[in-house]
């Protein structure tokens, strides 16, 4: 890995905000590694563990979340 002379250039970029659950609005406390990511109509939607478990059959059936 190489770096620019004189340090890191004055600062680092801030981390993007963590996405809330698209179903219930829950916000993850850390990186949502156990959450489900779904792409619906070209838009990424994230679902928390509880919503993912409650709607597992719909997710496996590839139904859009509006049908849950």
C-alpha positions as CSV (number, residue, x, y, z in Angstrom):
1,X,0.0,0.0,0.0
2,X,1.4,3.4,-0.9
3,X,0.5,6.7,0.7
4,X,1.0,10.3,-0.4
5,X,4.0,12.2,0.9
6,X,3.0,14.3,3.9
7,X,0.4,12.1,5.5
8,X,-3.1,11.1,4.6
9,X,-4.1,14.3,2.8
10,X,-5.8,16.1,5.6
11,X,-8.5,13.7,6.8
12,X,-10.4,10.6,6.1
13,X,-13.8,10.3,4.5
14,X,-16.6,9.7,7.0
15,X,-18.3,6.3,7.0
16,X,-21.7,6.3,5.3
17,X,-24.7,6.1,7.7
18,X,-26.0,2.6,8.4
19,X,-29.2,1.9,6.6
20,X,-32.4,1.3,8.7
21,X,-34.6,-1.7,8.2
22,X,-36.9,-1.1,5.2
23,X,-39.7,-2.9,7.0
24,X,-39.8,-1.8,10.6
25,X,-37.2,1.1,10.7
26,X,-34.8,-0.5,13.2
27,X,-31.3,1.0,13.1
28,X,-28.4,-1.4,13.5
29,X,-26.0,-0.8,16.4
30,X,-23.0,-1.8,14.3
31,X,-22.4,-3.1,10.8
32,X,-25.5,-5.1,9.9
33,X,-23.7,-8.3,9.0
34,X,-26.7,-10.6,9.8
35,X,-29.2,-8.4,8.0
36,X,-30.8,-9.4,4.6
37,X,-30.1,-7.2,1.5
38,X,-32.7,-7.3,-1.3
39,X,-32.6,-5.5,-4.6
40,X,-36.1,-4.5,-5.7
41,X,-36.6,-2.4,-8.8
42,X,-32.9,-1.5,-8.8
43,X,-33.0,-0.2,-5.2
44,X,-31.1,-2.0,-2.3
45,X,-33.3,-2.6,0.7
46,X,-32.0,-3.9,4.0
47,X,-34.1,-6.0,6.5
48,X,-33.3,-6.7,10.1
49,X,-33.0,-10.2,11.5
50,X,-36.5,-10.2,12.9
51,X,-38.2,-9.0,9.7
52,X,-36.1,-11.4,7.7
53,X,-37.2,-14.4,9.9
54,X,-40.9,-13.3,9.9
55,X,-41.0,-13.1,6.1
56,X,-38.5,-15.8,5.1
57,X,-41.0,-17.7,2.8
58,X,-41.8,-14.5,1.0
59,X,-38.1,-13.7,0.6
60,X,-37.3,-17.2,-0.7
61,X,-40.3,-16.9,-3.1
62,X,-38.8,-13.6,-4.4
63,X,-41.8,-11.6,-3.6
64,X,-41.3,-7.8,-3.4
65,X,-41.6,-6.5,0.1
66,X,-44.8,-4.6,-0.8
67,X,-46.5,-8.1,-0.9
68,X,-45.5,-9.1,2.6
